[in-house]
């Protein structure tokens, strides 16, 4: 790609997620994440009640800790 007369290599990838529902329960969401071939290092919780988001965050952090994997969670207020 060329931008402002300078040539840049683009090293991007595209990922596709199929069959994901934002209305899944906590177990469904945890299963969705832990069922991935490679668990994401960052998760953003942007939807739902604060108590439910906090509980989901704790379950995910526990799952990651058991596998000794790093996880950053951004839990925005709804």
Buried (B, 14 or more C-beta within 10 A) or exposed (E): EEEEEEEEEEEEEEEEEEEEEEEEEBEEBBEBBBEEEEBEEEBEBEEBEEEEBEEBBEBBEEBBEEEEEEBEBEBEEE
